[in-house]
Amino acid sequence: MSSSASDSDLFSLLAGLVIGLLGGSVVGLLYSPKSGDALRQDFNSLVQSLPERLNDPNCKTKAFIEKARVSIEDTVDRFKEDKAASKMAKAKAQEMASAGYELN
């Protein structure tokens, strides 16, 4: 599989996650016990307070996002290494088979 194919797989995964998050949010809002006006007011105040909350030195969101980013990068790197090792093992097995070695 080429690098562009693995990038496409990663993009598909991320797109699926975003679509799932959006769908879950919509379902959560539809089943909310608050009225539409109360939800909009809560949402507006949340959005307006985000910059202030993110700049707060005690904000744990930035640290959480950074940890998640590093974890995702590590997982992607390990996946790529495993994929490369698998390709090398397959090539070695084919080389040995074509040389007349019997593989169990």
TORDRENFI-283227 format. One record per residue: x, y, z of N, C-alpha, C, O, CB in turn; residue number from 0; chain; residue in three letters. Coordinates in nm, 3 decimals. Each point is the difference from the previous one (the first is absolute). Glycine has a CB too. Layout:
BEGIN
+---------+---------+---------+---------+---------+---------+---------+---------+---------+---------+---------+---------+---------+---------+---------+-----+--------+--------+
!     n.x !     n.y !     n.z !    ca.x !    ca.y !    ca.z !     c.x !     c.y !     c.z !     o.x !     o.y !     o.z !    cb.x !    cb.y !    cb.z ! num ! chaine ! residu !
+---------+---------+---------+---------+---------+---------+---------+---------+---------+---------+---------+---------+---------+---------+---------+-----+--------+--------+
!       X !       Y !       Z !       X !       Y !       Z !       X !       Y !       Z !       X !       Y !       Z !       X !       Y !       Z ! NUM !      A !    ALA !
...
+---------+---------+---------+---------+---------+---------+---------+---------+---------+---------+---------+---------+---------+---------+---------+-----+--------+--------+
***
This chain:
BEGIN
+---------+---------+---------+---------+---------+---------+---------+---------+---------+---------+---------+---------+---------+---------+---------+-----+--------+--------+
!     n.x !     n.y !     n.z !    ca.x !    ca.y !    ca.z !     c.x !     c.y !     c.z !     o.x !     o.y !     o.z !    cb.x !    cb.y !    cb.z ! num ! chaine ! residu !
+---------+---------+---------+---------+---------+---------+---------+---------+---------+---------+---------+---------+---------+---------+---------+-----+--------+--------+
!   0.085 !  -0.117 !   0.000 !  -0.085 !   0.117 !   0.000 !   0.090 !   0.123 !   0.000 !   0.101 !   0.002 !   0.070 !  -0.288 !  -0.125 !   0.053 !   0 !      A !    MET !
!   0.153 !   0.225 !  -0.199 !   0.083 !   0.119 !  -0.011 !  -0.027 !   0.095 !   0.116 !  -0.095 !  -0.016 !   0.076 !   0.098 !  -0.010 !  -0.325 !   1 !      A !    SER !
!   0.085 !   0.127 !   0.258 !  -0.013 !   0.099 !   0.107 !  -0.129 !   0.079 !  -0.015 !  -0.064 !   0.034 !   0.100 !   0.312 !  -0.018 !  -0.086 !   2 !      A !    SER !
!  -0.287 !   0.012 !  -0.138 !  -0.123 !   0.076 !  -0.020 !  -0.122 !  -0.082 !   0.043 !  -0.099 !   0.056 !   0.046 !   0.207 !   0.067 !  -0.236 !   3 !      A !    SER !
!  -0.100 !  -0.254 !   0.176 !  -0.111 !  -0.084 !   0.045 !  -0.010 !   0.001 !   0.152 !  -0.111 !   0.006 !   0.054 !   0.139 !  -0.152 !  -0.257 !   4 !      A !    ALA !
!   0.086 !   0.141 !   0.273 !  -0.005 !   0.005 !   0.146 !  -0.044 !   0.137 !   0.048 !  -0.068 !   0.011 !   0.102 !   0.249 !  -0.184 !  -0.090 !   5 !      A !    SER !
!  -0.143 !   0.280 !  -0.085 !  -0.047 !   0.133 !   0.034 !  -0.151 !   0.008 !  -0.019 !  -0.070 !   0.064 !   0.079 !   0.291 !   0.035 !  -0.145 !   6 !      A !    ASP !
!  -0.270 !  -0.164 !  -0.039 !  -0.143 !  -0.003 !  -0.026 !  -0.074 !  -0.075 !   0.111 !  -0.108 !   0.041 !   0.042 !   0.153 !  -0.032 !  -0.290 !   7 !      A !    SER !
!   0.016 !  -0.119 !   0.296 !  -0.061 !  -0.075 !   0.110 !  -0.006 !   0.085 !   0.126 !  -0.100 !  -0.001 !   0.071 !   0.185 !  -0.215 !  -0.169 !   8 !      A !    ASP !
!   0.023 !   0.290 !   0.126 !   0.003 !   0.086 !   0.118 !  -0.104 !   0.110 !  -0.013 !  -0.070 !   0.032 !   0.096 !   0.315 !  -0.081 !  -0.064 !   9 !      A !    LEU !
!  -0.255 !   0.108 !  -0.152 !  -0.100 !   0.104 !  -0.023 !  -0.141 !  -0.057 !   0.020 !  -0.085 !   0.066 !   0.060 !   0.240 !   0.049 !  -0.223 !  10 !      A !    PHE !
!  -0.179 !  -0.235 !   0.114 !  -0.131 !  -0.063 !   0.016 !  -0.032 !  -0.022 !   0.148 !  -0.113 !   0.023 !   0.044 !   0.139 !  -0.135 !  -0.267 !  11 !      A !    SER !
!   0.073 !   0.069 !   0.298 !  -0.019 !  -0.020 !   0.144 !  -0.035 !   0.131 !   0.069 !  -0.096 !   0.007 !   0.077 !   0.257 !  -0.199 !  -0.083 !  12 !      A !    LEU !
!  -0.084 !   0.296 !  -0.022 !  -0.026 !   0.130 !   0.063 !  -0.134 !   0.056 !  -0.044 !  -0.073 !   0.058 !   0.082 !   0.319 !  -0.015 !  -0.073 !  13 !      A !    LEU !
!  -0.281 !  -0.059 !  -0.136 !  -0.129 !   0.048 !  -0.048 !  -0.113 !  -0.075 !   0.071 !  -0.101 !   0.061 !   0.038 !   0.202 !  -0.004 !  -0.261 !  14 !      A !    ALA !
!  -0.085 !  -0.186 !   0.242 !  -0.101 !  -0.079 !   0.071 !  -0.015 !   0.044 !   0.144 !  -0.111 !   0.007 !   0.053 !   0.162 !  -0.198 !  -0.201 !  15 !      A !    GLY !
!   0.062 !   0.222 !   0.212 !  -0.007 !   0.049 !   0.139 !  -0.073 !   0.133 !   0.008 !  -0.083 !   0.019 !   0.089 !   0.297 !  -0.138 !  -0.039 !  16 !      A !    LEU !
!  -0.184 !   0.210 !  -0.141 !  -0.065 !   0.131 !   0.002 !  -0.150 !  -0.015 !  -0.027 !  -0.082 !   0.062 !   0.068 !   0.296 !   0.047 !  -0.147 !  17 !      A !    VAL !
!  -0.250 !  -0.191 !  -0.018 !  -0.142 !  -0.020 !  -0.030 !  -0.071 !  -0.063 !   0.120 !  -0.113 !   0.037 !   0.032 !   0.167 !  -0.064 !  -0.279 !  18 !      A !    ILE !
!   0.012 !  -0.068 !   0.312 !  -0.059 !  -0.063 !   0.118 !  -0.020 !   0.099 !   0.114 !  -0.102 !  -0.002 !   0.069 !   0.208 !  -0.212 !  -0.136 !  19 !      A !    GLY !
!  -0.007 !   0.300 !   0.087 !  -0.012 !   0.102 !   0.105 !  -0.114 !   0.096 !  -0.029 !  -0.078 !   0.035 !   0.088 !   0.324 !  -0.054 !  -0.044 !  20 !      A !    LEU !
!  -0.255 !   0.062 !  -0.170 !  -0.108 !   0.092 !  -0.036 !  -0.136 !  -0.067 !   0.014 !  -0.095 !   0.060 !   0.052 !   0.251 !   0.058 !  -0.210 !  21 !      A !    LEU !
!  -0.167 !  -0.242 !   0.112 !  -0.126 !  -0.072 !   0.013 !  -0.039 !  -0.020 !   0.145 !  -0.117 !   0.018 !   0.036 !   0.166 !  -0.133 !  -0.250 !  22 !      A !    GLY !
!   0.047 !   0.079 !   0.297 !  -0.028 !  -0.016 !   0.143 !  -0.043 !   0.129 !   0.065 !  -0.086 !   0.001 !   0.088 !   0.251 !  -0.185 !  -0.083 !  23 !      A !    GLY !
!  -0.104 !   0.293 !  -0.048 !  -0.038 !   0.131 !   0.055 !  -0.144 !   0.036 !  -0.037 !  -0.076 !   0.049 !   0.083 !   0.317 !   0.024 !  -0.096 !  24 !      A !    SER !
!  -0.277 !  -0.099 !  -0.112 !  -0.136 !   0.031 !  -0.045 !  -0.101 !  -0.084 !   0.078 !  -0.102 !   0.051 !   0.046 !   0.189 !   0.007 !  -0.276 !  25 !      A !    VAL !
!  -0.059 !  -0.186 !   0.246 !  -0.092 !  -0.087 !   0.074 !  -0.009 !   0.047 !   0.146 !  -0.109 !   0.001 !   0.058 !   0.166 !  -0.196 !  -0.210 !  26 !      A !    VAL !
!   0.056 !   0.232 !   0.210 !   0.000 !   0.050 !   0.138 !  -0.085 !   0.126 !   0.014 !  -0.074 !   0.016 !   0.097 !   0.300 !  -0.114 !  -0.065 !  27 !      A !    GLY !
!  -0.215 !   0.187 !  -0.130 !  -0.080 !   0.123 !   0.006 !  -0.148 !  -0.030 !  -0.019 !  -0.084 !   0.063 !   0.065 !   0.279 !   0.065 !  -0.154 !  28 !      A !    LEU !
!  -0.227 !  -0.222 !   0.002 !  -0.141 !  -0.033 !  -0.023 !  -0.065 !  -0.061 !   0.124 !  -0.120 !   0.019 !   0.023 !   0.172 !  -0.053 !  -0.265 !  29 !      A !    LEU !
!   0.024 !  -0.039 !   0.320 !  -0.056 !  -0.065 !   0.120 !   0.021 !   0.083 !   0.126 !  -0.027 !  -0.048 !   0.110 !   0.067 !  -0.171 !  -0.217 !  30 !      A !    TYR !
!   0.006 !   0.341 !   0.092 !   0.024 !   0.087 !   0.115 !  -0.133 !   0.044 !   0.060 !  -0.096 !   0.025 !  -0.072 !   0.313 !   0.053 !  -0.029 !  31 !      A !    SER !
!  -0.223 !  -0.069 !   0.235 !  -0.125 !   0.042 !   0.063 !  -0.022 !   0.152 !  -0.006 !  -0.106 !   0.048 !   0.039 !   0.126 !  -0.245 !   0.112 !  32 !      A !    PRO !
!   0.079 !   0.274 !  -0.201 !  -0.015 !   0.146 !  -0.006 !  -0.070 !   0.040 !  -0.129 !  -0.001 !  -0.074 !  -0.099 !   0.209 !   0.103 !   0.239 !  33 !      A !    LYS !
!  -0.266 !   0.090 !  -0.137 !  -0.063 !   0.053 !  -0.121 !   0.108 !   0.049 !  -0.097 !   0.116 !   0.014 !   0.038 !  -0.323 !   0.052 !   0.093 !  34 !      A !    SER !
!   0.168 !  -0.041 !  -0.254 !   0.093 !   0.047 !  -0.101 !   0.065 !   0.132 !   0.038 !   0.120 !   0.019 !  -0.019 !  -0.256 !  -0.136 !  -0.151 !  35 !      A !    GLY !
!   0.056 !   0.210 !   0.224 !   0.054 !   0.130 !   0.039 !   0.103 !  -0.015 !   0.112 !   0.104 !   0.066 !  -0.003 !  -0.319 !   0.043 !  -0.064 !  36 !      A !    ASP !
!   0.188 !  -0.193 !   0.164 !   0.094 !  -0.020 !   0.111 !   0.128 !  -0.067 !  -0.050 !   0.109 !   0.036 !   0.045 !  -0.302 !  -0.055 !   0.116 !  37 !      A !    ALA !
!   0.180 !  -0.076 !  -0.253 !   0.119 !  -0.065 !  -0.057 !   0.085 !   0.099 !  -0.078 !   0.123 !   0.001 !   0.013 !  -0.249 !  -0.216 !  -0.026 !  38 !      A !    LEU !
!   0.061 !   0.299 !  -0.068 !   0.075 !   0.100 !  -0.077 !   0.072 !   0.097 !   0.092 !   0.115 !   0.036 !  -0.025 !  -0.281 !  -0.056 !  -0.161 !  39 !      A !    ARG !
!   0.099 !   0.062 !   0.292 !   0.062 !   0.093 !   0.094 !   0.120 !  -0.066 !   0.070 !   0.105 !   0.062 !   0.014 !  -0.329 !   0.051 !   0.022 !  40 !      A !    GLN !
!   0.209 !  -0.238 !   0.007 !   0.112 !  -0.072 !   0.062 !   0.115 !  -0.018 !  -0.098 !   0.116 !   0.019 !   0.036 !  -0.278 !  -0.138 !   0.113 !  41 !      A !    ASP !
!   0.130 !   0.084 !  -0.273 !   0.102 !  -0.021 !  -0.102 !   0.073 !   0.131 !  -0.030 !   0.123 !   0.001 !  -0.010 !  -0.259 !  -0.189 !  -0.089 !  42 !      A !    PHE !
!   0.062 !   0.298 !   0.084 !   0.063 !   0.129 !  -0.028 !   0.093 !   0.043 !   0.113 !   0.110 !   0.048 !  -0.025 !  -0.309 !   0.016 !  -0.110 !  43 !      A !    ASN !
!   0.155 !  -0.082 !   0.259 !   0.087 !   0.039 !   0.112 !   0.123 !  -0.091 !   0.007 !   0.109 !   0.046 !   0.036 !  -0.311 !   0.040 !   0.091 !  44 !      A !    SER !
!   0.187 !  -0.213 !  -0.161 !   0.115 !  -0.090 !  -0.003 !   0.101 !   0.043 !  -0.107 !   0.120 !   0.007 !   0.027 !  -0.267 !  -0.195 !   0.055 !  45 !      A !    LEU !
!   0.097 !   0.218 !  -0.202 !   0.089 !   0.040 !  -0.110 !   0.069 !   0.131 !   0.033 !   0.119 !   0.015 !  -0.027 !  -0.267 !  -0.133 !  -0.138 !  46 !      A !    VAL !
!   0.077 !   0.212 !   0.223 !   0.060 !   0.129 !   0.033 !   0.104 !  -0.012 !   0.111 !   0.093 !   0.080 !   0.005 !  -0.305 !   0.031 !  -0.074 !  47 !      A !    GLN !
!   0.198 !  -0.209 !   0.157 !   0.095 !  -0.014 !   0.110 !   0.120 !  -0.088 !  -0.036 !   0.095 !  -0.007 !   0.078 !  -0.286 !   0.036 !   0.078 !  48 !      A !    SER !
!   0.188 !  -0.095 !  -0.271 !   0.109 !  -0.091 !  -0.037 !   0.137 !   0.069 !  -0.006 !   0.094 !  -0.052 !   0.060 !  -0.260 !  -0.079 !  -0.187 !  49 !      A !    LEU !
!   0.181 !   0.244 !   0.057 !   0.135 !   0.061 !  -0.005 !   0.054 !   0.032 !   0.139 !   0.118 !  -0.023 !   0.028 !  -0.176 !   0.119 !  -0.251 !  50 !      A !    PRO !
!  -0.026 !  -0.045 !   0.308 !   0.043 !   0.033 !   0.137 !   0.037 !  -0.127 !   0.077 !   0.099 !  -0.003 !   0.073 !  -0.247 !   0.207 !  -0.076 !  51 !      A !    GLU !
!   0.066 !  -0.307 !  -0.014 !   0.027 !  -0.125 !   0.072 !   0.125 !  -0.069 !  -0.050 !   0.074 !  -0.059 !   0.079 !  -0.318 !   0.034 !  -0.041 !  52 !      A !    ARG !
!   0.270 !   0.030 !  -0.169 !   0.120 !  -0.064 !  -0.055 !   0.127 !   0.074 !   0.038 !   0.107 !  -0.061 !   0.010 !  -0.245 !  -0.023 !  -0.200 !  53 !      A !    LEU !
!   0.129 !   0.215 !   0.211 !   0.117 !   0.077 !   0.040 !   0.025 !  -0.005 !   0.150 !   0.103 !   0.048 !   0.047 !  -0.144 !   0.101 !  -0.239 !  54 !      A !    ASN !
!  -0.050 !  -0.207 !   0.265 !   0.017 !  -0.016 !   0.144 !   0.117 !  -0.094 !   0.027 !   0.003 !  -0.110 !  -0.055 !  -0.251 !   0.151 !   0.095 !  55 !      A !    ASP !
!   0.345 !   0.001 !   0.045 !   0.116 !  -0.087 !   0.027 !  -0.037 !  -0.133 !   0.066 !   0.077 !  -0.096 !  -0.008 !   0.058 !   0.302 !   0.030 !  56 !      A !    PRO !
!  -0.249 !  -0.212 !   0.042 !  -0.044 !  -0.125 !   0.065 !  -0.081 !  -0.088 !  -0.093 !  -0.051 !  -0.105 !   0.042 !   0.051 !   0.225 !   0.174 !  57 !      A !    ASN !
!  -0.013 !  -0.080 !  -0.341 !  -0.080 !  -0.075 !  -0.097 !   0.067 !  -0.133 !  -0.031 !   0.116 !  -0.005 !  -0.041 !  -0.203 !   0.220 !  -0.058 !  58 !      A !    CYS !
!   0.014 !  -0.322 !   0.117 !   0.052 !  -0.133 !  -0.026 !  -0.028 !  -0.045 !  -0.144 !   0.050 !  -0.103 !  -0.044 !  -0.081 !   0.047 !   0.287 !  59 !      A !    LYS !
!  -0.050 !   0.134 !  -0.313 !  -0.037 !  -0.038 !  -0.136 !   0.119 !  -0.001 !  -0.093 !   0.016 !  -0.093 !  -0.080 !  -0.242 !   0.188 !   0.119 !  60 !      A !    THR !
!   0.312 !   0.008 !  -0.031 !   0.117 !   0.005 !  -0.087 !   0.091 !  -0.119 !   0.024 !   0.050 !  -0.061 !  -0.094 !  -0.064 !   0.311 !   0.093 !  61 !      A !    LYS !
!   0.037 !  -0.282 !   0.128 !   0.086 !  -0.114 !   0.032 !  -0.062 !  -0.130 !  -0.051 !   0.070 !  -0.087 !  -0.051 !   0.016 !   0.209 !   0.255 !  62 !      A !    ALA !
!  -0.217 !  -0.135 !  -0.189 !  -0.069 !  -0.119 !  -0.048 !   0.013 !  -0.013 !  -0.152 !   0.028 !  -0.107 !  -0.052 !  -0.188 !   0.122 !   0.245 !  63 !      A !    PHE !
!   0.139 !   0.097 !  -0.263 !   0.009 !  -0.001 !  -0.146 !   0.141 !  -0.035 !  -0.043 !   0.019 !  -0.077 !  -0.094 !  -0.202 !   0.248 !   0.078 !  64 !      A !    ILE !
!   0.283 !  -0.115 !   0.083 !   0.139 !  -0.030 !  -0.036 !   0.033 !  -0.147 !   0.025 !   0.065 !  -0.064 !  -0.083 !  -0.001 !   0.301 !   0.138 !  65 !      A !    GLU !
!  -0.109 !  -0.291 !   0.058 !   0.022 !  -0.142 !   0.027 !  -0.068 !  -0.088 !  -0.105 !   0.057 !  -0.099 !  -0.045 !  -0.040 !   0.151 !   0.290 !  66 !      A !    LYS !
!  -0.139 !  -0.016 !  -0.283 !  -0.073 !  -0.076 !  -0.101 !   0.074 !   0.007 !  -0.134 !   0.011 !  -0.101 !  -0.069 !  -0.229 !   0.146 !   0.188 !  67 !      A !    ALA !
!   0.267 !   0.073 !  -0.155 !   0.072 !   0.015 !  -0.126 !   0.125 !  -0.086 !  -0.002 !   0.027 !  -0.068 !  -0.099 !  -0.114 !   0.301 !   0.078 !  68 !      A !    ARG !
!   0.165 !  -0.231 !   0.130 !   0.121 !  -0.080 !   0.008 !  -0.033 !  -0.149 !  -0.005 !   0.069 !  -0.078 !  -0.067 !   0.042 !   0.260 !   0.200 !  69 !      A !    VAL !
!  -0.216 !  -0.220 !  -0.064 !  -0.040 !  -0.141 !   0.001 !  -0.042 !  -0.046 !  -0.139 !   0.036 !  -0.109 !  -0.043 !  -0.109 !   0.134 !   0.281 !  70 !      A !    SER !
!  -0.002 !   0.058 !  -0.308 !  -0.043 !  -0.035 !  -0.136 !   0.120 !  -0.010 !  -0.092 !   0.009 !  -0.092 !  -0.081 !  -0.230 !   0.204 !   0.119 !  71 !      A !    ILE !
!   0.314 !  -0.016 !  -0.027 !   0.120 !  -0.005 !  -0.084 !   0.082 !  -0.126 !   0.027 !   0.049 !  -0.063 !  -0.093 !  -0.044 !   0.314 !   0.090 !  72 !      A !    GLU !
!   0.008 !  -0.288 !   0.130 !   0.074 !  -0.122 !   0.035 !  -0.069 !  -0.123 !  -0.057 !   0.067 !  -0.089 !  -0.053 !   0.015 !   0.199 !   0.263 !  73 !      A !    ASP !
!  -0.212 !  -0.115 !  -0.201 !  -0.075 !  -0.114 !  -0.052 !   0.015 !  -0.010 !  -0.151 !   0.019 !  -0.109 !  -0.053 !  -0.182 !   0.130 !   0.241 !  74 !      A !    THR !
!   0.155 !   0.091 !  -0.257 !   0.017 !   0.001 !  -0.146 !   0.141 !  -0.044 !  -0.036 !   0.019 !  -0.079 !  -0.093 !  -0.189 !   0.264 !   0.071 !  75 !      A !    VAL !
!   0.271 !  -0.136 !   0.095 !   0.139 !  -0.040 !  -0.026 !   0.019 !  -0.150 !   0.020 !   0.064 !  -0.066 !  -0.083 !   0.013 !   0.293 !   0.155 !  76 !      A !    ASP !
!  -0.133 !  -0.282 !   0.037 !   0.011 !  -0.145 !   0.025 !  -0.070 !  -0.078 !  -0.109 !   0.050 !  -0.104 !  -0.044 !  -0.038 !   0.146 !   0.291 !  77 !      A !    ARG !
!  -0.127 !   0.006 !  -0.291 !  -0.073 !  -0.067 !  -0.108 !   0.084 !  -0.003 !  -0.127 !   0.009 !  -0.104 !  -0.066 !  -0.227 !   0.179 !   0.166 !  78 !      A !    PHE !
!   0.280 !   0.038 !  -0.134 !   0.084 !   0.006 !  -0.120 !   0.120 !  -0.093 !   0.012 !   0.037 !  -0.066 !  -0.097 !  -0.110 !   0.302 !   0.060 !  79 !      A !    LYS !
!   0.135 !  -0.241 !   0.157 !   0.114 !  -0.090 !   0.021 !  -0.044 !  -0.146 !  -0.013 !   0.069 !  -0.081 !  -0.062 !   0.038 !   0.251 !   0.214 !  80 !      A !    GLU !
!  -0.220 !  -0.204 !  -0.092 !  -0.052 !  -0.137 !  -0.010 !  -0.033 !  -0.038 !  -0.144 !   0.025 !  -0.112 !  -0.044 !  -0.116 !   0.134 !   0.275 !  81 !      A !    ASP !
!   0.035 !   0.073 !  -0.302 !  -0.034 !  -0.024 !  -0.140 !   0.127 !  -0.023 !  -0.082 !   0.003 !  -0.089 !  -0.085 !  -0.211 !   0.230 !   0.110 !  82 !      A !    LYS !
!   0.312 !  -0.061 !   0.000 !   0.126 !  -0.016 !  -0.072 !   0.065 !  -0.134 !   0.035 !   0.052 !  -0.068 !  -0.089 !  -0.020 !   0.319 !   0.088 !  83 !      A !    ALA !
!  -0.037 !  -0.290 !   0.129 !   0.057 !  -0.128 !   0.041 !  -0.076 !  -0.116 !  -0.065 !   0.060 !  -0.100 !  -0.039 !   0.013 !   0.202 !   0.257 !  84 !      A !    ALA !
!  -0.204 !  -0.088 !  -0.229 !  -0.080 !  -0.104 !  -0.064 !   0.037 !  -0.015 !  -0.147 !   0.010 !  -0.111 !  -0.051 !  -0.195 !   0.158 !   0.213 !  85 !      A !    SER !
!   0.204 !   0.066 !  -0.230 !   0.040 !  -0.005 !  -0.140 !   0.136 !  -0.066 !  -0.016 !   0.021 !  -0.080 !  -0.091 !  -0.154 !   0.288 !   0.047 !  86 !      A !    LYS !
!   0.226 !  -0.175 !   0.134 !   0.134 !  -0.058 !  -0.007 !  -0.006 !  -0.151 !   0.024 !   0.067 !  -0.077 !  -0.069 !   0.033 !   0.294 !   0.147 !  87 !      A !    MET !
!  -0.181 !  -0.260 !   0.019 !  -0.013 !  -0.143 !   0.030 !  -0.063 !  -0.074 !  -0.119 !   0.042 !  -0.111 !  -0.033 !  -0.063 !   0.164 !   0.279 !  88 !      A !    ALA !
!  -0.078 !   0.009 !  -0.308 !  -0.064 !  -0.062 !  -0.116 !   0.099 !  -0.014 !  -0.115 !   0.005 !  -0.103 !  -0.066 !  -0.227 !   0.198 !   0.137 !  89 !      A !    LYS !
!   0.301 !   0.010 !  -0.095 !   0.100 !  -0.004 !  -0.108 !   0.105 !  -0.106 !   0.028 !   0.043 !  -0.071 !  -0.090 !  -0.082 !   0.314 !   0.045 !  90 !      A !    ALA !
!   0.080 !  -0.253 !   0.172 !   0.101 !  -0.100 !   0.038 !  -0.057 !  -0.140 !  -0.020 !   0.070 !  -0.089 !  -0.049 !   0.032 !   0.249 !   0.216 !  91 !      A !    LYS !
!  -0.228 !  -0.181 !  -0.128 !  -0.063 !  -0.132 !  -0.018 !  -0.010 !  -0.036 !  -0.147 !   0.024 !  -0.114 !  -0.037 !  -0.153 !   0.148 !   0.248 !  92 !      A !    ALA !
!   0.093 !   0.062 !  -0.295 !  -0.008 !  -0.026 !  -0.144 !   0.138 !  -0.030 !  -0.057 !   0.015 !  -0.087 !  -0.086 !  -0.215 !   0.238 !   0.070 !  93 !      A !    GLN !
!   0.301 !  -0.080 !   0.064 !   0.138 !  -0.023 !  -0.044 !   0.045 !  -0.140 !   0.038 !   0.061 !  -0.071 !  -0.081 !  -0.011 !   0.316 !   0.103 !  94 !      A !    GLU !
!  -0.080 !  -0.285 !   0.100 !   0.039 !  -0.132 !   0.044 !  -0.076 !  -0.110 !  -0.076 !   0.058 !  -0.103 !  -0.035 !  -0.006 !   0.199 !   0.262 !  95 !      A !    MET !
!  -0.180 !  -0.072 !  -0.253 !  -0.082 !  -0.098 !  -0.074 !   0.053 !  -0.015 !  -0.142 !   0.006 !  -0.111 !  -0.053 !  -0.208 !   0.169 !   0.194 !  96 !      A !    ALA !
!   0.240 !   0.054 !  -0.203 !   0.050 !  -0.008 !  -0.138 !   0.139 !  -0.063 !  -0.006 !   0.040 !  -0.049 !  -0.105 !  -0.175 !   0.250 !   0.049 !  97 !      A !    SER !
!   0.209 !  -0.201 !   0.169 !   0.132 !  -0.063 !   0.005 !  -0.012 !  -0.147 !   0.031 !   0.101 !  -0.071 !   0.000 !  -0.001 !   0.286 !   0.074 !  98 !      A !    ALA !
!  -0.219 !  -0.264 !  -0.048 !  -0.019 !  -0.143 !   0.021 !  -0.014 !  -0.041 !   0.145 !  -0.010 !  -0.119 !   0.029 !   0.135 !   0.087 !  -0.232 !  99 !      A !    GLY !
!  -0.125 !   0.129 !   0.295 !  -0.019 !  -0.034 !   0.141 !  -0.147 !  -0.029 !   0.024 !  -0.089 !   0.062 !  -0.059 !   0.286 !   0.081 !   0.128 ! 100 !      A !    TYR !
!  -0.221 !  -0.239 !   0.020 !  -0.137 !  -0.036 !   0.033 !  -0.041 !   0.073 !   0.126 !   0.067 !  -0.010 !   0.103 !  -0.041 !  -0.215 !  -0.212 ! 101 !      A !    GLU !
!  -0.136 !   0.300 !   0.103 !  -0.048 !   0.077 !   0.114 !  -0.113 !  -0.075 !   0.070 !  -0.089 !  -0.055 !  -0.066 !   0.155 !   0.270 !  -0.048 ! 102 !      A !    LEU !
!  -0.062 !  -0.217 !   0.243 !  -0.106 !  -0.067 !   0.077 !  -0.110 !   0.095 !   0.030 !  -0.098 !  -0.038 !   0.064 !   0.262 !  -0.115 !   0.035 ! 103 !      A !    ASN !
+---------+---------+---------+---------+---------+---------+---------+---------+---------+---------+---------+---------+---------+---------+---------+-----+--------+--------+
***
